[in-house]
């Protein structure tokens, strides 16, 4: 990384990391407009709009 000298084996990982320095968030949520550094993080975020909470805590009963 030209900003902090951190090394990466994959150029895609370097590209995503550099965005943490530049603030670039090219992947936009079509529902709320929020931006993300990678398509994977966007996909994870998109699940927050579905209301689907497939995991339930056995201790307190809360779903997430």
mmCIF file of the N, C-alpha and C atoms, coordinates in Angstrom:
data_MODEL
# 
_entry.id   MODEL 
# 
loop_
_atom_site.group_PDB 
_atom_site.id 
_atom_site.type_symbol 
_atom_site.label_atom_id 
_atom_site.label_alt_id 
_atom_site.label_comp_id 
_atom_site.label_asym_id 
_atom_site.label_entity_id 
_atom_site.label_seq_id 
_atom_site.pdbx_PDB_ins_code 
_atom_site.Cartn_x 
_atom_site.Cartn_y 
_atom_site.Cartn_z 
_atom_site.occupancy 
_atom_site.B_iso_or_equiv 
_atom_site.pdbx_formal_charge 
_atom_site.auth_seq_id 
_atom_site.auth_comp_id 
_atom_site.auth_asym_id 
_atom_site.auth_atom_id 
_atom_site.pdbx_PDB_model_num 
ATOM 1   N N  . UNK A 1 1  ? 0.854   -1.186  0.000  1.00 0.00 ? 1  UNK A N  1 
ATOM 2   C CA . UNK A 1 1  ? 0.000   0.000   0.000  1.00 0.00 ? 1  UNK A CA 1 
ATOM 3   C C  . UNK A 1 1  ? 0.893   1.241   0.000  1.00 0.00 ? 1  UNK A C  1 
ATOM 4   N N  . UNK A 1 2  ? 0.638   2.141   -0.902 1.00 0.00 ? 2  UNK A N  1 
ATOM 5   C CA . UNK A 1 2  ? 1.455   3.358   -1.001 1.00 0.00 ? 2  UNK A CA 1 
ATOM 6   C C  . UNK A 1 2  ? 1.230   4.309   0.172  1.00 0.00 ? 2  UNK A C  1 
ATOM 7   N N  . UNK A 1 3  ? 0.161   4.101   0.927  1.00 0.00 ? 3  UNK A N  1 
ATOM 8   C CA . UNK A 1 3  ? -0.139  4.976   2.063  1.00 0.00 ? 3  UNK A CA 1 
ATOM 9   C C  . UNK A 1 3  ? 0.500   4.486   3.364  1.00 0.00 ? 3  UNK A C  1 
ATOM 10  N N  . UNK A 1 4  ? 0.499   3.147   3.572  1.00 0.00 ? 4  UNK A N  1 
ATOM 11  C CA . UNK A 1 4  ? 0.981   2.632   4.858  1.00 0.00 ? 4  UNK A CA 1 
ATOM 12  C C  . UNK A 1 4  ? 1.977   1.482   4.730  1.00 0.00 ? 4  UNK A C  1 
ATOM 13  N N  . UNK A 1 5  ? 2.342   1.124   3.512  1.00 0.00 ? 5  UNK A N  1 
ATOM 14  C CA . UNK A 1 5  ? 3.316   0.064   3.234  1.00 0.00 ? 5  UNK A CA 1 
ATOM 15  C C  . UNK A 1 5  ? 2.866   -1.341  3.612  1.00 0.00 ? 5  UNK A C  1 
ATOM 16  N N  . UNK A 1 6  ? 1.576   -1.539  3.859  1.00 0.00 ? 6  UNK A N  1 
ATOM 17  C CA . UNK A 1 6  ? 1.068   -2.873  4.137  1.00 0.00 ? 6  UNK A CA 1 
ATOM 18  C C  . UNK A 1 6  ? 1.080   -3.676  2.841  1.00 0.00 ? 6  UNK A C  1 
ATOM 19  N N  . UNK A 1 7  ? 1.433   -4.961  2.931  1.00 0.00 ? 7  UNK A N  1 
ATOM 20  C CA . UNK A 1 7  ? 1.516   -5.811  1.749  1.00 0.00 ? 7  UNK A CA 1 
ATOM 21  C C  . UNK A 1 7  ? 0.322   -6.743  1.619  1.00 0.00 ? 7  UNK A C  1 
ATOM 22  N N  . UNK A 1 8  ? -0.014  -7.085  0.392  1.00 0.00 ? 8  UNK A N  1 
ATOM 23  C CA . UNK A 1 8  ? -1.129  -7.983  0.108  1.00 0.00 ? 8  UNK A CA 1 
ATOM 24  C C  . UNK A 1 8  ? -0.731  -8.962  -0.980 1.00 0.00 ? 8  UNK A C  1 
ATOM 25  N N  . UNK A 1 9  ? -1.212  -10.188 -0.885 1.00 0.00 ? 9  UNK A N  1 
ATOM 26  C CA . UNK A 1 9  ? -0.913  -11.201 -1.891 1.00 0.00 ? 9  UNK A CA 1 
ATOM 27  C C  . UNK A 1 9  ? -1.773  -11.011 -3.136 1.00 0.00 ? 9  UNK A C  1 
ATOM 28  N N  . UNK A 1 10 ? -2.970  -10.500 -2.951 1.00 0.00 ? 10 UNK A N  1 
ATOM 29  C CA . UNK A 1 10 ? -3.886  -10.313 -4.080 1.00 0.00 ? 10 UNK A CA 1 
ATOM 30  C C  . UNK A 1 10 ? -4.084  -8.825  -4.345 1.00 0.00 ? 10 UNK A C  1 
ATOM 31  N N  . UNK A 1 11 ? -4.032  -8.459  -5.608 1.00 0.00 ? 11 UNK A N  1 
ATOM 32  C CA . UNK A 1 11 ? -4.199  -7.045  -5.965 1.00 0.00 ? 11 UNK A CA 1 
ATOM 33  C C  . UNK A 1 11 ? -5.593  -6.541  -5.610 1.00 0.00 ? 11 UNK A C  1 
ATOM 34  N N  . UNK A 1 12 ? -6.589  -7.429  -5.645 1.00 0.00 ? 12 UNK A N  1 
ATOM 35  C CA . UNK A 1 12 ? -7.951  -7.015  -5.292 1.00 0.00 ? 12 UNK A CA 1 
ATOM 36  C C  . UNK A 1 12 ? -8.045  -6.641  -3.818 1.00 0.00 ? 12 UNK A C  1 
ATOM 37  N N  . UNK A 1 13 ? -7.283  -7.335  -2.977 1.00 0.00 ? 13 UNK A N  1 
ATOM 38  C CA . UNK A 1 13 ? -7.273  -7.007  -1.549 1.00 0.00 ? 13 UNK A CA 1 
ATOM 39  C C  . UNK A 1 13 ? -6.578  -5.666  -1.310 1.00 0.00 ? 13 UNK A C  1 
ATOM 40  N N  . UNK A 1 14 ? -5.510  -5.430  -2.055 1.00 0.00 ? 14 UNK A N  1 
ATOM 41  C CA . UNK A 1 14 ? -4.823  -4.140  -1.963 1.00 0.00 ? 14 UNK A CA 1 
ATOM 42  C C  . UNK A 1 14 ? -5.761  -3.019  -2.390 1.00 0.00 ? 14 UNK A C  1 
ATOM 43  N N  . UNK A 1 15 ? -6.452  -3.212  -3.494 1.00 0.00 ? 15 UNK A N  1 
ATOM 44  C CA . UNK A 1 15 ? -7.365  -2.188  -4.013 1.00 0.00 ? 15 UNK A CA 1 
ATOM 45  C C  . UNK A 1 15 ? -8.444  -1.847  -2.981 1.00 0.00 ? 15 UNK A C  1 
ATOM 46  N N  . UNK A 1 16 ? -9.007  -2.880  -2.362 1.00 0.00 ? 16 UNK A N  1 
ATOM 47  C CA . UNK A 1 16 ? -10.028 -2.661  -1.335 1.00 0.00 ? 16 UNK A CA 1 
ATOM 48  C C  . UNK A 1 16 ? -9.421  -1.945  -0.133 1.00 0.00 ? 16 UNK A C  1 
ATOM 49  N N  . UNK A 1 17 ? -8.220  -2.325  0.276  1.00 0.00 ? 17 UNK A N  1 
ATOM 50  C CA . UNK A 1 17 ? -7.553  -1.697  1.414  1.00 0.00 ? 17 UNK A CA 1 
ATOM 51  C C  . UNK A 1 17 ? -7.263  -0.221  1.152  1.00 0.00 ? 17 UNK A C  1 
ATOM 52  N N  . UNK A 1 18 ? -6.793  0.102   -0.040 1.00 0.00 ? 18 UNK A N  1 
ATOM 53  C CA . UNK A 1 18 ? -6.468  1.493   -0.384 1.00 0.00 ? 18 UNK A CA 1 
ATOM 54  C C  . UNK A 1 18 ? -7.698  2.376   -0.206 1.00 0.00 ? 18 UNK A C  1 
ATOM 55  N N  . UNK A 1 19 ? -8.871  1.818   -0.452 1.00 0.00 ? 19 UNK A N  1 
ATOM 56  C CA . UNK A 1 19 ? -10.116 2.587   -0.276 1.00 0.00 ? 19 UNK A CA 1 
ATOM 57  C C  . UNK A 1 19 ? -10.314 3.019   1.175  1.00 0.00 ? 19 UNK A C  1 
ATOM 58  N N  . UNK A 1 20 ? -9.707  2.302   2.127  1.00 0.00 ? 20 UNK A N  1 
ATOM 59  C CA . UNK A 1 20 ? -9.810  2.719   3.530  1.00 0.00 ? 20 UNK A CA 1 
ATOM 60  C C  . UNK A 1 20 ? -9.045  4.016   3.762  1.00 0.00 ? 20 UNK A C  1 
ATOM 61  N N  . UNK A 1 21 ? -8.062  4.291   2.910  1.00 0.00 ? 21 UNK A N  1 
ATOM 62  C CA . UNK A 1 21 ? -7.300  5.535   3.000  1.00 0.00 ? 21 UNK A CA 1 
ATOM 63  C C  . UNK A 1 21 ? -7.952  6.656   2.192  1.00 0.00 ? 21 UNK A C  1 
ATOM 64  N N  . UNK A 1 22 ? -8.501  6.306   1.037  1.00 0.00 ? 22 UNK A N  1 
ATOM 65  C CA . UNK A 1 22 ? -9.040  7.329   0.130  1.00 0.00 ? 22 UNK A CA 1 
ATOM 66  C C  . UNK A 1 22 ? -10.485 7.693   0.430  1.00 0.00 ? 22 UNK A C  1 
ATOM 67  N N  . UNK A 1 23 ? -11.193 6.789   1.118  1.00 0.00 ? 23 UNK A N  1 
ATOM 68  C CA . UNK A 1 23 ? -12.606 7.035   1.405  1.00 0.00 ? 23 UNK A CA 1 
ATOM 69  C C  . UNK A 1 23 ? -13.529 6.654   0.257  1.00 0.00 ? 23 UNK A C  1 
ATOM 70  N N  . UNK A 1 24 ? -12.963 6.092   -0.810 1.00 0.00 ? 24 UNK A N  1 
ATOM 71  C CA . UNK A 1 24 ? -13.773 5.692   -1.964 1.00 0.00 ? 24 UNK A CA 1 
ATOM 72  C C  . UNK A 1 24 ? -14.702 4.540   -1.582 1.00 0.00 ? 24 UNK A C  1 
ATOM 73  N N  . UNK A 1 25 ? -15.983 4.679   -1.926 1.00 0.00 ? 25 UNK A N  1 
ATOM 74  C CA . UNK A 1 25 ? -16.979 3.642   -1.667 1.00 0.00 ? 25 UNK A CA 1 
ATOM 75  C C  . UNK A 1 25 ? -17.837 3.478   -2.917 1.00 0.00 ? 25 UNK A C  1 
ATOM 76  N N  . UNK A 1 26 ? -17.319 2.736   -3.899 1.00 0.00 ? 26 UNK A N  1 
ATOM 77  C CA . UNK A 1 26 ? -17.973 2.665   -5.207 1.00 0.00 ? 26 UNK A CA 1 
ATOM 78  C C  . UNK A 1 26 ? -19.206 1.767   -5.283 1.00 0.00 ? 26 UNK A C  1 
ATOM 79  N N  . UNK A 1 27 ? -19.443 0.945   -4.281 1.00 0.00 ? 27 UNK A N  1 
ATOM 80  C CA . UNK A 1 27 ? -20.589 0.036   -4.314 1.00 0.00 ? 27 UNK A CA 1 
ATOM 81  C C  . UNK A 1 27 ? -21.733 0.648   -3.511 1.00 0.00 ? 27 UNK A C  1 
ATOM 82  N N  . UNK A 1 28 ? -22.785 1.063   -4.210 1.00 0.00 ? 28 UNK A N  1 
ATOM 83  C CA . UNK A 1 28 ? -23.889 1.786   -3.581 1.00 0.00 ? 28 UNK A CA 1 
ATOM 84  C C  . UNK A 1 28 ? -25.110 0.899   -3.397 1.00 0.00 ? 28 UNK A C  1 
ATOM 85  N N  . UNK A 1 29 ? -25.739 1.023   -2.245 1.00 0.00 ? 29 UNK A N  1 
ATOM 86  C CA . UNK A 1 29 ? -26.992 0.321   -1.972 1.00 0.00 ? 29 UNK A CA 1 
ATOM 87  C C  . UNK A 1 29 ? -28.101 1.012   -2.757 1.00 0.00 ? 29 UNK A C  1 
ATOM 88  N N  . UNK A 1 30 ? -28.858 0.233   -3.515 1.00 0.00 ? 30 UNK A N  1 
ATOM 89  C CA . UNK A 1 30 ? -29.941 0.784   -4.328 1.00 0.00 ? 30 UNK A CA 1 
ATOM 90  C C  . UNK A 1 30 ? -31.129 1.223   -3.473 1.00 0.00 ? 30 UNK A C  1 
ATOM 91  N N  . UNK A 1 31 ? -31.210 0.736   -2.242 1.00 0.00 ? 31 UNK A N  1 
ATOM 92  C CA . UNK A 1 31 ? -32.342 1.073   -1.379 1.00 0.00 ? 31 UNK A CA 1 
ATOM 93  C C  . UNK A 1 31 ? -32.115 2.316   -0.525 1.00 0.00 ? 31 UNK A C  1 
ATOM 94  N N  . UNK A 1 32 ? -30.895 2.498   -0.019 1.00 0.00 ? 32 UNK A N  1 
ATOM 95  C CA . UNK A 1 32 ? -30.660 3.634   0.878  1.00 0.00 ? 32 UNK A CA 1 
ATOM 96  C C  . UNK A 1 32 ? -29.544 4.567   0.414  1.00 0.00 ? 32 UNK A C  1 
ATOM 97  N N  . UNK A 1 33 ? -28.787 4.155   -0.605 1.00 0.00 ? 33 UNK A N  1 
ATOM 98  C CA . UNK A 1 33 ? -27.733 5.009   -1.136 1.00 0.00 ? 33 UNK A CA 1 
ATOM 99  C C  . UNK A 1 33 ? -26.405 4.948   -0.413 1.00 0.00 ? 33 UNK A C  1 
ATOM 100 N N  . UNK A 1 34 ? -26.327 4.178   0.643  1.00 0.00 ? 34 UNK A N  1 
ATOM 101 C CA . UNK A 1 34 ? -25.079 4.071   1.393  1.00 0.00 ? 34 UNK A CA 1 
ATOM 102 C C  . UNK A 1 34 ? -24.007 3.400   0.534  1.00 0.00 ? 34 UNK A C  1 
ATOM 103 N N  . UNK A 1 35 ? -22.760 3.842   0.667  1.00 0.00 ? 35 UNK A N  1 
ATOM 104 C CA . UNK A 1 35 ? -21.667 3.307   -0.126 1.00 0.00 ? 35 UNK A CA 1 
ATOM 105 C C  . UNK A 1 35 ? -20.787 2.351   0.658  1.00 0.00 ? 35 UNK A C  1 
ATOM 106 N N  . UNK A 1 36 ? -20.143 1.429   -0.081 1.00 0.00 ? 36 UNK A N  1 
ATOM 107 C CA . UNK A 1 36 ? -19.298 0.409   0.534  1.00 0.00 ? 36 UNK A CA 1 
ATOM 108 C C  . UNK A 1 36 ? -18.042 0.186   -0.294 1.00 0.00 ? 36 UNK A C  1 
ATOM 109 N N  . UNK A 1 37 ? -16.990 -0.310  0.369  1.00 0.00 ? 37 UNK A N  1 
ATOM 110 C CA . UNK A 1 37 ? -15.700 -0.500  -0.288 1.00 0.00 ? 37 UNK A CA 1 
ATOM 111 C C  . UNK A 1 37 ? -15.648 -1.755  -1.146 1.00 0.00 ? 37 UNK A C  1 
ATOM 112 N N  . UNK A 1 38 ? -16.546 -2.717  -0.908 1.00 0.00 ? 38 UNK A N  1 
ATOM 113 C CA . UNK A 1 38 ? -16.536 -3.953  -1.693 1.00 0.00 ? 38 UNK A CA 1 
ATOM 114 C C  . UNK A 1 38 ? -17.951 -4.451  -1.934 1.00 0.00 ? 38 UNK A C  1 
ATOM 115 N N  . UNK A 1 39 ? -18.094 -5.277  -2.956 1.00 0.00 ? 39 UNK A N  1 
ATOM 116 C CA . UNK A 1 39 ? -19.409 -5.838  -3.265 1.00 0.00 ? 39 UNK A CA 1 
ATOM 117 C C  . UNK A 1 39 ? -19.857 -6.797  -2.165 1.00 0.00 ? 39 UNK A C  1 
ATOM 118 N N  . UNK A 1 40 ? -18.907 -7.473  -1.525 1.00 0.00 ? 40 UNK A N  1 
ATOM 119 C CA . UNK A 1 40 ? -19.248 -8.393  -0.446 1.00 0.00 ? 40 UNK A CA 1 
ATOM 120 C C  . UNK A 1 40 ? -19.847 -7.681  0.753  1.00 0.00 ? 40 UNK A C  1 
ATOM 121 N N  . UNK A 1 41 ? -19.274 -6.541  1.103  1.00 0.00 ? 41 UNK A N  1 
ATOM 122 C CA . UNK A 1 41 ? -19.798 -5.758  2.226  1.00 0.00 ? 41 UNK A CA 1 
ATOM 123 C C  . UNK A 1 41 ? -21.173 -5.199  1.860  1.00 0.00 ? 41 UNK A C  1 
ATOM 124 N N  . UNK A 1 42 ? -21.347 -4.795  0.603  1.00 0.00 ? 42 UNK A N  1 
ATOM 125 C CA . UNK A 1 42 ? -22.654 -4.321  0.139  1.00 0.00 ? 42 UNK A CA 1 
ATOM 126 C C  . UNK A 1 42 ? -23.692 -5.430  0.252  1.00 0.00 ? 42 UNK A C  1 
ATOM 127 N N  . UNK A 1 43 ? -23.358 -6.633  -0.187 1.00 0.00 ? 43 UNK A N  1 
ATOM 128 C CA . UNK A 1 43 ? -24.306 -7.756  -0.118 1.00 0.00 ? 43 UNK A CA 1 
ATOM 129 C C  . UNK A 1 43 ? -24.719 -8.034  1.321  1.00 0.00 ? 43 UNK A C  1 
ATOM 130 N N  . UNK A 1 44 ? -23.763 -7.971  2.229  1.00 0.00 ? 44 UNK A N  1 
ATOM 131 C CA . UNK A 1 44 ? -24.063 -8.171  3.644  1.00 0.00 ? 44 UNK A CA 1 
ATOM 132 C C  . UNK A 1 44 ? -25.002 -7.080  4.143  1.00 0.00 ? 44 UNK A C  1 
ATOM 133 N N  . UNK A 1 45 ? -24.743 -5.837  3.761  1.00 0.00 ? 45 UNK A N  1 
ATOM 134 C CA . UNK A 1 45 ? -25.581 -4.715  4.158  1.00 0.00 ? 45 UNK A CA 1 
ATOM 135 C C  . UNK A 1 45 ? -27.000 -4.856  3.620  1.00 0.00 ? 45 UNK A C  1 
ATOM 136 N N  . UNK A 1 46 ? -27.131 -5.295  2.371  1.00 0.00 ? 46 UNK A N  1 
ATOM 137 C CA . UNK A 1 46 ? -28.450 -5.396  1.740  1.00 0.00 ? 46 UNK A CA 1 
ATOM 138 C C  . UNK A 1 46 ? -29.391 -6.294  2.531  1.00 0.00 ? 46 UNK A C  1 
ATOM 139 N N  . UNK A 1 47 ? -28.844 -7.237  3.266  1.00 0.00 ? 47 UNK A N  1 
ATOM 140 C CA . UNK A 1 47 ? -29.662 -8.130  4.084  1.00 0.00 ? 47 UNK A CA 1 
ATOM 141 C C  . UNK A 1 47 ? -30.358 -7.376  5.215  1.00 0.00 ? 47 UNK A C  1 
ATOM 142 N N  . UNK A 1 48 ? -29.833 -6.208  5.595  1.00 0.00 ? 48 UNK A N  1 
ATOM 143 C CA . UNK A 1 48 ? -30.467 -5.438  6.670  1.00 0.00 ? 48 UNK A CA 1 
ATOM 144 C C  . UNK A 1 48 ? -31.802 -4.861  6.226  1.00 0.00 ? 48 UNK A C  1 
ATOM 145 N N  . UNK A 1 49 ? -32.029 -4.782  4.926  1.00 0.00 ? 49 UNK A N  1 
ATOM 146 C CA . UNK A 1 49 ? -33.274 -4.223  4.411  1.00 0.00 ? 49 UNK A CA 1 
ATOM 147 C C  . UNK A 1 49 ? -34.389 -5.257  4.283  1.00 0.00 ? 49 UNK A C  1 
ATOM 148 N N  . UNK A 1 50 ? -34.075 -6.535  4.409  1.00 0.00 ? 50 UNK A N  1 
ATOM 149 C CA . UNK A 1 50 ? -35.076 -7.581  4.195  1.00 0.00 ? 50 UNK A CA 1 
ATOM 150 C C  . UNK A 1 50 ? -35.930 -7.846  5.428  1.00 0.00 ? 50 UNK A C  1 
ATOM 151 N N  . UNK A 1 51 ? -35.400 -7.533  6.593  1.00 0.00 ? 51 UNK A N  1 
ATOM 152 C CA . UNK A 1 51 ? -36.118 -7.853  7.824  1.00 0.00 ? 51 UNK A CA 1 
ATOM 153 C C  . UNK A 1 51 ? -35.932 -9.311  8.230  1.00 0.00 ? 51 UNK A C  1 
ATOM 154 N N  . UNK A 1 52 ? -35.241 -10.077 7.403  1.00 0.00 ? 52 UNK A N  1 
ATOM 155 C CA . UNK A 1 52 ? -34.986 -11.484 7.688  1.00 0.00 ? 52 UNK A CA 1 
ATOM 156 C C  . UNK A 1 52 ? -33.927 -11.593 8.783  1.00 0.00 ? 52 UNK A C  1 
ATOM 157 N N  . UNK A 1 53 ? -34.270 -12.263 9.859  1.00 0.00 ? 53 UNK A N  1 
ATOM 158 C CA . UNK A 1 53 ? -33.332 -12.456 10.969 1.00 0.00 ? 53 UNK A CA 1 
ATOM 159 C C  . UNK A 1 53 ? -33.282 -13.953 11.291 1.00 0.00 ? 53 UNK A C  1 
ATOM 160 N N  . UNK A 1 54 ? -32.434 -14.691 10.566 1.00 0.00 ? 54 UNK A N  1 
ATOM 161 C CA . UNK A 1 54 ? -32.439 -16.152 10.670 1.00 0.00 ? 54 UNK A CA 1 
ATOM 162 C C  . UNK A 1 54 ? -31.780 -16.744 11.917 1.00 0.00 ? 54 UNK A C  1 
ATOM 163 N N  . UNK A 1 55 ? -31.056 -15.936 12.680 1.00 0.00 ? 55 UNK A N  1 
ATOM 164 C CA . UNK A 1 55 ? -30.356 -16.465 13.849 1.00 0.00 ? 55 UNK A CA 1 
ATOM 165 C C  . UNK A 1 55 ? -31.030 -15.990 15.126 1.00 0.00 ? 55 UNK A C  1 
ATOM 166 N N  . UNK A 1 56 ? -31.286 -16.943 16.033 1.00 0.00 ? 56 UNK A N  1 
ATOM 167 C CA . UNK A 1 56 ? -31.946 -16.596 17.291 1.00 0.00 ? 56 UNK A CA 1 
ATOM 168 C C  . UNK A 1 56 ? -31.059 -17.010 18.461 1.00 0.00 ? 56 UNK A C  1 
ATOM 169 N N  . UNK A 1 57 ? -30.881 -16.079 19.400 1.00 0.00 ? 57 UNK A N  1 
ATOM 170 C CA . UNK A 1 57 ? -30.091 -16.349 20.595 1.00 0.00 ? 57 UNK A CA 1 
ATOM 171 C C  . UNK A 1 57 ? -30.877 -17.293 21.511 1.00 0.00 ? 57 UNK A C  1 
ATOM 172 N N  . UNK A 1 58 ? -30.237 -18.373 21.916 1.00 0.00 ? 58 UNK A N  1 
ATOM 173 C CA . UNK A 1 58 ? -30.894 -19.336 22.798 1.00 0.00 ? 58 UNK A CA 1 
ATOM 174 C C  . UNK A 1 58 ? -31.023 -18.808 24.224 1.00 0.00 ? 58 UNK A C  1 
ATOM 175 N N  . UNK A 1 59 ? -30.202 -17.830 24.587 1.00 0.00 ? 59 UNK A N  1 
ATOM 176 C CA . UNK A 1 59 ? -30.227 -17.264 25.937 1.00 0.00 ? 59 UNK A CA 1 
ATOM 177 C C  . UNK A 1 59 ? -31.349 -16.246 26.121 1.00 0.00 ? 59 UNK A C  1 
ATOM 178 N N  . UNK A 1 60 ? -31.422 -15.267 25.190 1.00 0.00 ? 60 UNK A N  1 
ATOM 179 C CA . UNK A 1 60 ? -32.371 -14.163 25.382 1.00 0.00 ? 60 UNK A CA 1 
ATOM 180 C C  . UNK A 1 60 ? -33.530 -14.177 24.387 1.00 0.00 ? 60 UNK A C  1 
ATOM 181 N N  . UNK A 1 61 ? -33.429 -14.989 23.337 1.00 0.00 ? 61 UNK A N  1 
ATOM 182 C CA . UNK A 1 61 ? -34.513 -15.068 22.361 1.00 0.00 ? 61 UNK A CA 1 
ATOM 183 C C  . UNK A 1 61 ? -34.463 -14.022 21.264 1.00 0.00 ? 61 UNK A C  1 
ATOM 184 N N  . UNK A 1 62 ? -33.493 -13.105 21.323 1.00 0.00 ? 62 UNK A N  1 
ATOM 185 C CA . UNK A 1 62 ? -33.384 -12.075 20.283 1.00 0.00 ? 62 UNK A CA 1 
ATOM 186 C C  . UNK A 1 62 ? -32.922 -12.696 18.976 1.00 0.00 ? 62 UNK A C  1 
ATOM 187 N N  . UNK A 1 63 ? -33.456 -12.162 17.880 1.00 0.00 ? 63 UNK A N  1 
ATOM 188 C CA . UNK A 1 63 ? -33.060 -12.629 16.555 1.00 0.00 ? 63 UNK A CA 1 
ATOM 189 C C  . UNK A 1 63 ? -32.177 -11.596 15.884 1.00 0.00 ? 63 UNK A C  1 
ATOM 190 N N  . UNK A 1 64 ? -31.310 -12.080 15.032 1.00 0.00 ? 64 UNK A N  1 
ATOM 191 C CA . UNK A 1 64 ? -30.436 -11.187 14.267 1.00 0.00 ? 64 UNK A CA 1 
ATOM 192 C C  . UNK A 1 64 ? -30.058 -11.856 12.966 1.00 0.00 ? 64 UNK A C  1 
# 
